[in-house]
């Protein structure tokens, strides 16, 4: 049965969204109807609203109904929502669903894989949705079953709603893509919510040196409270030299770029020591390139890799992060600021301005 609800609807690029009445389509056999309790706000969302990227909204809620092919969740279950994937291609079979062969159309196609749409406005006109298999800036939403992660009944949905996108990306860059080893050194460029998650994960992995790099002094101070051993102002002319000095050798063992800005990527690579490994999680516009010192890359044996969604298997990784938080080892609560959904404009503004590290909209 179709469900009437409300959602934040963006009608045009660079035009602020409005809270509107919408109607959801009937769920399919491989879909889940979820009542959203909380939606995490990512800077990626703003890139989608201004046309740089399509869209992505992590969230959490309770299952209202599930299609007949859905077996891992049922009515009343608490769930977190994350990216969509096919579950059948080579990468999915190998345990790397973030690199699914259908990842781009499923997460940025703005429609179901068969081309149909999941929602309509009050006039009956269909709206594009299905971002990350969900489009969860809404009180209720239709979700691809692959995007749904069941969590324990005592899970705080408001706190953990952001895990499915930026938080798992930063943490996964450290724990999965780079596999940072205890006692090693890592530099993290850009300590917004993604970078701060990387800082916490590096501490969790017992890295000896954790260097936070950012333009905002308040973020650097926050990073030090959450695990960074050193802080470097990204506006300094000698950022690479400072990092090399801190490392006590010719550079760090690992680096993470959370900005997606070519100049930052280059510094993240230049600060790597011998056999160092760097990863980019920042999302620039498609086609953006960064320069690489090929000779240094060659003689020092450096590596540079991309990192999508922290290379996470969400069914395992999100519960793992919750477990680490409950042990006091991943203090996500120190990053989150809550806003009732009718204050979404304030929430977006404060997240953009850096006043809120990780904003969460509350629907109930």
JODAFEN-V902322 format. One record per residue. N is the residue number from 1. RES is the residue in one letter. PHI is phi in whole degrees, 0 to 359 (NA if undefined). PSI is psi in whole degrees, -180 to 180 (NA if undefined). OMEGA is omega as a letter, one per 30 degrees, with the letter a starting at -180 (999 if undefined). Layout:
n=N res=RES phi=PHI psi=PSI omega=OMEGA
n=N res=RES phi=PHI psi=PSI omega=OMEGA
//
This chain:
n=1 res=X phi=NA psi=135 omega=l
n=2 res=X phi=296 psi=144 omega=a
n=3 res=X phi=244 psi=131 omega=l
n=4 res=X phi=267 psi=132 omega=a
n=5 res=X phi=208 psi=-160 omega=l
n=6 res=X phi=221 psi=155 omega=a
n=7 res=X phi=207 psi=160 omega=l
n=8 res=X phi=278 psi=118 omega=a
n=9 res=X phi=246 psi=125 omega=l
n=10 res=X phi=261 psi=117 omega=a
n=11 res=X phi=272 psi=-33 omega=a
n=12 res=X phi=216 psi=158 omega=l
n=13 res=X phi=298 psi=135 omega=l
n=14 res=X phi=67 psi=14 omega=l
n=15 res=X phi=251 psi=123 omega=a
n=16 res=X phi=305 psi=143 omega=l
n=17 res=X phi=290 psi=161 omega=l
n=18 res=X phi=231 psi=151 omega=l
n=19 res=X phi=280 psi=117 omega=a
n=20 res=X phi=232 psi=156 omega=l
n=21 res=X phi=284 psi=135 omega=l
n=22 res=X phi=223 psi=165 omega=l
n=23 res=X phi=236 psi=130 omega=l
n=24 res=X phi=271 psi=148 omega=l
n=25 res=X phi=291 psi=169 omega=l
n=26 res=X phi=293 psi=143 omega=l
n=27 res=X phi=285 psi=149 omega=l
n=28 res=X phi=270 psi=175 omega=a
n=29 res=X phi=298 psi=-28 omega=a
n=30 res=X phi=252 psi=25 omega=a
n=31 res=X phi=238 psi=165 omega=a
n=32 res=X phi=228 psi=137 omega=l
n=33 res=X phi=265 psi=122 omega=a
n=34 res=X phi=239 psi=135 omega=l
n=35 res=X phi=272 psi=115 omega=a
n=36 res=X phi=281 psi=131 omega=l
n=37 res=X phi=259 psi=-34 omega=a
n=38 res=X phi=207 psi=143 omega=l
n=39 res=X phi=233 psi=123 omega=l
n=40 res=X phi=283 psi=143 omega=l
n=41 res=X phi=258 psi=126 omega=l
n=42 res=X phi=246 psi=154 omega=l
n=43 res=X phi=296 psi=-24 omega=l
n=44 res=X phi=301 psi=-34 omega=l
n=45 res=X phi=301 psi=-42 omega=a
n=46 res=X phi=292 psi=-36 omega=l
n=47 res=X phi=296 psi=-33 omega=l
n=48 res=X phi=288 psi=-41 omega=a
n=49 res=X phi=291 psi=-28 omega=l
n=50 res=X phi=264 psi=4 omega=l
n=51 res=X phi=92 psi=-1 omega=l
n=52 res=X phi=291 psi=-41 omega=l
n=53 res=X phi=226 psi=166 omega=l
n=54 res=X phi=295 psi=-87 omega=l
n=55 res=X phi=185 psi=165 omega=l
n=56 res=X phi=189 psi=122 omega=a
n=57 res=X phi=226 psi=105 omega=l
n=58 res=X phi=285 psi=152 omega=a
n=59 res=X phi=197 psi=-177 omega=a
n=60 res=X phi=212 psi=150 omega=l
n=61 res=X phi=188 psi=-159 omega=a
n=62 res=X phi=235 psi=137 omega=a
n=63 res=X phi=291 psi=127 omega=l
n=64 res=X phi=264 psi=-38 omega=a
n=65 res=X phi=201 psi=156 omega=l
n=66 res=X phi=220 psi=143 omega=l
n=67 res=X phi=293 psi=163 omega=a
n=68 res=X phi=294 psi=-20 omega=l
n=69 res=X phi=271 psi=-5 omega=a
n=70 res=X phi=273 psi=121 omega=a
n=71 res=X phi=243 psi=-16 omega=a
n=72 res=X phi=268 psi=-9 omega=l
n=73 res=X phi=220 psi=158 omega=l
n=74 res=X phi=215 psi=173 omega=a
n=75 res=X phi=307 psi=133 omega=l
n=76 res=X phi=93 psi=-13 omega=l
n=77 res=X phi=291 psi=142 omega=l
n=78 res=X phi=279 psi=138 omega=a
n=79 res=X phi=219 psi=153 omega=l
n=80 res=X phi=253 psi=150 omega=a
n=81 res=X phi=246 psi=142 omega=a
n=82 res=X phi=217 psi=-157 omega=a
n=83 res=X phi=287 psi=162 omega=l
n=84 res=X phi=264 psi=155 omega=l
n=85 res=X phi=199 psi=161 omega=a
n=86 res=X phi=281 psi=-30 omega=a
n=87 res=X phi=78 psi=4 omega=a
n=88 res=X phi=230 psi=-13 omega=a
n=89 res=X phi=280 psi=177 omega=a
n=90 res=X phi=301 psi=-46 omega=a
n=91 res=X phi=294 psi=-41 omega=l
n=92 res=X phi=297 psi=-43 omega=l
n=93 res=X phi=297 psi=-31 omega=a
n=94 res=X phi=276 psi=1 omega=l
n=95 res=X phi=88 psi=22 omega=l
n=96 res=X phi=234 psi=64 omega=a
n=97 res=X phi=297 psi=-20 omega=l
n=98 res=X phi=292 psi=-11 omega=l
n=99 res=X phi=244 psi=27 omega=l
n=100 res=X phi=310 psi=142 omega=l
n=101 res=X phi=299 psi=-23 omega=l
n=102 res=X phi=253 psi=19 omega=a
n=103 res=X phi=300 psi=-47 omega=a
n=104 res=X phi=295 psi=-53 omega=l
n=105 res=X phi=295 psi=-33 omega=a
n=106 res=X phi=288 psi=-31 omega=a
n=107 res=X phi=257 psi=-26 omega=a
n=108 res=X phi=238 psi=5 omega=a
n=109 res=X phi=282 psi=-15 omega=l
n=110 res=X phi=66 psi=21 omega=l
n=111 res=X phi=198 psi=171 omega=l
n=112 res=X phi=295 psi=162 omega=l
n=113 res=X phi=303 psi=-28 omega=l
n=114 res=X phi=274 psi=2 omega=l
n=115 res=X phi=95 psi=-8 omega=a
n=116 res=X phi=280 psi=160 omega=a
n=117 res=X phi=253 psi=155 omega=a
n=118 res=X phi=257 psi=-8 omega=a
n=119 res=X phi=211 psi=161 omega=l
n=120 res=X phi=219 psi=157 omega=l
n=121 res=X phi=274 psi=-175 omega=a
n=122 res=X phi=298 psi=-26 omega=l
n=123 res=X phi=275 psi=-7 omega=a
n=124 res=X phi=96 psi=-6 omega=l
n=125 res=X phi=290 psi=133 omega=a
n=126 res=X phi=289 psi=147 omega=l
n=127 res=X phi=240 psi=146 omega=l
n=128 res=X phi=284 psi=140 omega=l
n=129 res=X phi=209 psi=-138 omega=l
n=130 res=X phi=60 psi=21 omega=l
n=131 res=X phi=299 psi=130 omega=a
n=132 res=X phi=53 psi=34 omega=l
n=133 res=X phi=70 psi=18 omega=a
n=134 res=X phi=210 psi=-55 omega=a
n=135 res=X phi=56 psi=77 omega=a
n=136 res=X phi=254 psi=19 omega=l
n=137 res=X phi=279 psi=61 omega=a
n=138 res=X phi=204 psi=157 omega=l
n=139 res=X phi=286 psi=-31 omega=l
n=140 res=X phi=223 psi=152 omega=l
n=141 res=X phi=206 psi=154 omega=l
n=142 res=X phi=268 psi=128 omega=a
n=143 res=X phi=235 psi=137 omega=l
n=144 res=X phi=299 psi=137 omega=a
n=145 res=X phi=300 psi=-28 omega=l
n=146 res=X phi=290 psi=-19 omega=a
n=147 res=X phi=274 psi=-7 omega=a
n=148 res=X phi=261 psi=127 omega=l
n=149 res=X phi=241 psi=117 omega=l
n=150 res=X phi=287 psi=138 omega=l
n=151 res=X phi=231 psi=163 omega=a
n=152 res=X phi=300 psi=157 omega=a
n=153 res=X phi=294 psi=-22 omega=a
n=154 res=X phi=268 psi=9 omega=a
n=155 res=X phi=290 psi=133 omega=l
n=156 res=X phi=282 psi=107 omega=a
n=157 res=X phi=291 psi=-32 omega=l
n=158 res=X phi=295 psi=-44 omega=a
n=159 res=X phi=290 psi=-43 omega=a
n=160 res=X phi=266 psi=1 omega=a
n=161 res=X phi=303 psi=-32 omega=a
n=162 res=X phi=280 psi=-5 omega=a
n=163 res=X phi=301 psi=-35 omega=a
n=164 res=X phi=288 psi=-3 omega=l
n=165 res=X phi=227 psi=-95 omega=a
n=166 res=X phi=296 psi=-37 omega=a
n=167 res=X phi=292 psi=-47 omega=l
n=168 res=X phi=292 psi=-27 omega=l
n=169 res=X phi=294 psi=-49 omega=l
n=170 res=X phi=294 psi=-47 omega=a
n=171 res=X phi=294 psi=-41 omega=a
n=172 res=X phi=293 psi=-30 omega=l
n=173 res=X phi=301 psi=-41 omega=l
n=174 res=X phi=283 psi=-48 omega=a
n=175 res=X phi=276 psi=-31 omega=a
n=176 res=X phi=253 psi=-62 omega=a
n=177 res=X phi=295 psi=-52 omega=a
n=178 res=X phi=273 psi=-26 omega=a
n=179 res=X phi=50 psi=55 omega=a
n=180 res=X phi=304 psi=132 omega=a
n=181 res=X phi=262 psi=151 omega=l
n=182 res=X phi=304 psi=141 omega=l
n=183 res=X phi=85 psi=-4 omega=a
n=184 res=X phi=268 psi=178 omega=a
n=185 res=X phi=244 psi=144 omega=a
n=186 res=X phi=216 psi=139 omega=l
n=187 res=X phi=248 psi=132 omega=a
n=188 res=X phi=241 psi=115 omega=a
n=189 res=X phi=265 psi=112 omega=a
n=190 res=X phi=94 psi=103 omega=a
n=191 res=X phi=246 psi=57 omega=l
n=192 res=X phi=284 psi=-154 omega=a
n=193 res=X phi=295 psi=-37 omega=l
n=194 res=X phi=292 psi=-50 omega=l
n=195 res=X phi=296 psi=-37 omega=l
n=196 res=X phi=293 psi=-35 omega=l
n=197 res=X phi=295 psi=-36 omega=l
n=198 res=X phi=294 psi=-39 omega=l
n=199 res=X phi=301 psi=-49 omega=a
n=200 res=X phi=297 psi=-38 omega=l
n=201 res=X phi=291 psi=-36 omega=l
n=202 res=X phi=295 psi=-39 omega=l
n=203 res=X phi=294 psi=-42 omega=l
n=204 res=X phi=302 psi=-37 omega=a
n=205 res=X phi=276 psi=1 omega=l
n=206 res=X phi=64 psi=40 omega=l
n=207 res=X phi=295 psi=142 omega=a
n=208 res=X phi=283 psi=-43 omega=a
n=209 res=X phi=240 psi=123 omega=l
n=210 res=X phi=234 psi=111 omega=a
n=211 res=X phi=253 psi=118 omega=l
n=212 res=X phi=267 psi=133 omega=l
n=213 res=X phi=236 psi=124 omega=a
n=214 res=X phi=199 psi=163 omega=l
n=215 res=X phi=273 psi=-19 omega=a
n=216 res=X phi=260 psi=116 omega=a
n=217 res=X phi=304 psi=-37 omega=a
n=218 res=X phi=294 psi=-33 omega=l
n=219 res=X phi=289 psi=-37 omega=l
n=220 res=X phi=297 psi=-40 omega=l
n=221 res=X phi=295 psi=-41 omega=l
n=222 res=X phi=297 psi=-40 omega=l
n=223 res=X phi=298 psi=-38 omega=l
n=224 res=X phi=294 psi=-35 omega=l
n=225 res=X phi=291 psi=-29 omega=a
n=226 res=X phi=264 psi=3 omega=l
n=227 res=X phi=138 psi=-15 omega=l
n=228 res=X phi=293 psi=135 omega=l
n=229 res=X phi=272 psi=-22 omega=a
n=230 res=X phi=217 psi=157 omega=l
n=231 res=X phi=226 psi=137 omega=l
n=232 res=X phi=231 psi=132 omega=l
n=233 res=X phi=286 psi=120 omega=a
n=234 res=X phi=295 psi=-14 omega=l
n=235 res=X phi=276 psi=-9 omega=l
n=236 res=X phi=294 psi=147 omega=a
n=237 res=X phi=287 psi=-22 omega=a
n=238 res=X phi=246 psi=39 omega=a
n=239 res=X phi=305 psi=-49 omega=a
n=240 res=X phi=298 psi=-44 omega=l
n=241 res=X phi=297 psi=-40 omega=l
n=242 res=X phi=298 psi=-43 omega=a
n=243 res=X phi=294 psi=-42 omega=l
n=244 res=X phi=298 psi=-40 omega=l
n=245 res=X phi=295 psi=-44 omega=l
n=246 res=X phi=298 psi=-39 omega=a
n=247 res=X phi=293 psi=-23 omega=a
n=248 res=X phi=78 psi=8 omega=l
n=249 res=X phi=212 psi=-151 omega=a
n=250 res=X phi=273 psi=10 omega=l
n=251 res=X phi=154 psi=178 omega=a
n=252 res=X phi=275 psi=163 omega=l
n=253 res=X phi=284 psi=-31 omega=a
n=254 res=X phi=217 psi=154 omega=l
n=255 res=X phi=215 psi=151 omega=l
n=256 res=X phi=230 psi=126 omega=l
n=257 res=X phi=262 psi=117 omega=l
n=258 res=X phi=253 psi=10 omega=a
n=259 res=X phi=257 psi=-37 omega=a
n=260 res=X phi=73 psi=17 omega=l
n=261 res=X phi=262 psi=128 omega=a
n=262 res=X phi=310 psi=-44 omega=a
n=263 res=X phi=296 psi=-34 omega=l
n=264 res=X phi=287 psi=-41 omega=l
n=265 res=X phi=303 psi=-44 omega=a
n=266 res=X phi=298 psi=-41 omega=l
n=267 res=X phi=294 psi=-39 omega=l
n=268 res=X phi=297 psi=-31 omega=l
n=269 res=X phi=278 psi=-40 omega=a
n=270 res=X phi=295 psi=-25 omega=a
n=271 res=X phi=274 psi=-2 omega=l
n=272 res=X phi=286 psi=140 omega=l
n=273 res=X phi=274 psi=-168 omega=l
n=274 res=X phi=299 psi=129 omega=a
n=275 res=X phi=60 psi=26 omega=l
n=276 res=X phi=286 psi=158 omega=a
n=277 res=X phi=229 psi=127 omega=l
n=278 res=X phi=243 psi=152 omega=l
n=279 res=X phi=224 psi=144 omega=l
n=280 res=X phi=253 psi=128 omega=l
n=281 res=X phi=242 psi=-14 omega=l
n=282 res=X phi=296 psi=144 omega=a
n=283 res=X phi=250 psi=99 omega=l
n=284 res=X phi=276 psi=179 omega=l
n=285 res=X phi=294 psi=146 omega=l
n=286 res=X phi=306 psi=139 omega=l
n=287 res=X phi=96 psi=-11 omega=l
n=288 res=X phi=291 psi=135 omega=a
n=289 res=X phi=238 psi=154 omega=l
n=290 res=X phi=233 psi=147 omega=a
n=291 res=X phi=281 psi=147 omega=l
n=292 res=X phi=234 psi=133 omega=l
n=293 res=X phi=284 psi=91 omega=a
n=294 res=X phi=299 psi=-40 omega=a
n=295 res=X phi=297 psi=-48 omega=l
n=296 res=X phi=296 psi=-38 omega=l
n=297 res=X phi=301 psi=-40 omega=a
n=298 res=X phi=290 psi=-58 omega=a
n=299 res=X phi=287 psi=-23 omega=l
n=300 res=X phi=264 psi=-4 omega=l
n=301 res=X phi=65 psi=33 omega=a
n=302 res=X phi=288 psi=156 omega=l
n=303 res=X phi=234 psi=148 omega=l
n=304 res=X phi=221 psi=124 omega=a
n=305 res=X phi=228 psi=157 omega=l
n=306 res=X phi=272 psi=161 omega=a
n=307 res=X phi=217 psi=110 omega=l
n=308 res=X phi=258 psi=123 omega=l
n=309 res=X phi=53 psi=30 omega=l
n=310 res=X phi=68 psi=19 omega=a
n=311 res=X phi=48 psi=45 omega=a
n=312 res=X phi=266 psi=140 omega=l
n=313 res=X phi=267 psi=98 omega=a
n=314 res=X phi=301 psi=-33 omega=a
n=315 res=X phi=296 psi=-25 omega=l
n=316 res=X phi=256 psi=-39 omega=a
n=317 res=X phi=285 psi=-41 omega=a
n=318 res=X phi=296 psi=-46 omega=l
n=319 res=X phi=299 psi=-33 omega=l
n=320 res=X phi=297 psi=-44 omega=l
n=321 res=X phi=295 psi=-39 omega=l
n=322 res=X phi=299 psi=-43 omega=l
n=323 res=X phi=299 psi=-43 omega=a
n=324 res=X phi=294 psi=-38 omega=l
n=325 res=X phi=298 psi=-45 omega=a
n=326 res=X phi=296 psi=-23 omega=l
n=327 res=X phi=273 psi=-3 omega=a
n=328 res=X phi=83 psi=14 omega=a
n=329 res=X phi=256 psi=-6 omega=l
n=330 res=X phi=218 psi=77 omega=a
n=331 res=X phi=286 psi=67 omega=a
n=332 res=X phi=302 psi=-33 omega=a
n=333 res=X phi=299 psi=-22 omega=l
n=334 res=X phi=281 psi=-5 omega=a
n=335 res=X phi=255 psi=-18 omega=a
n=336 res=X phi=263 psi=137 omega=l
n=337 res=X phi=238 psi=133 omega=a
n=338 res=X phi=258 psi=146 omega=l
n=339 res=X phi=220 psi=136 omega=l
n=340 res=X phi=296 psi=150 omega=a
n=341 res=X phi=300 psi=-30 omega=a
n=342 res=X phi=287 psi=-5 omega=l
n=343 res=X phi=253 psi=29 omega=a
n=344 res=X phi=299 psi=-33 omega=l
n=345 res=X phi=295 psi=-42 omega=l
n=346 res=X phi=296 psi=-42 omega=a
n=347 res=X phi=299 psi=-48 omega=a
n=348 res=X phi=299 psi=-43 omega=a
n=349 res=X phi=298 psi=-46 omega=a
n=350 res=X phi=289 psi=-32 omega=l
n=351 res=X phi=291 psi=-44 omega=l
n=352 res=X phi=300 psi=-40 omega=a
n=353 res=X phi=279 psi=-7 omega=a
n=354 res=X phi=84 psi=6 omega=l
n=355 res=X phi=289 psi=-31 omega=l
n=356 res=X phi=243 psi=124 omega=a
n=357 res=X phi=290 psi=-49 omega=l
n=358 res=X phi=224 psi=107 omega=l
n=359 res=X phi=274 psi=143 omega=l
n=360 res=X phi=229 psi=126 omega=l
n=361 res=X phi=272 psi=132 omega=l
n=362 res=X phi=257 psi=126 omega=a
n=363 res=X phi=265 psi=-15 omega=a
n=364 res=X phi=237 psi=NA omega=999
//
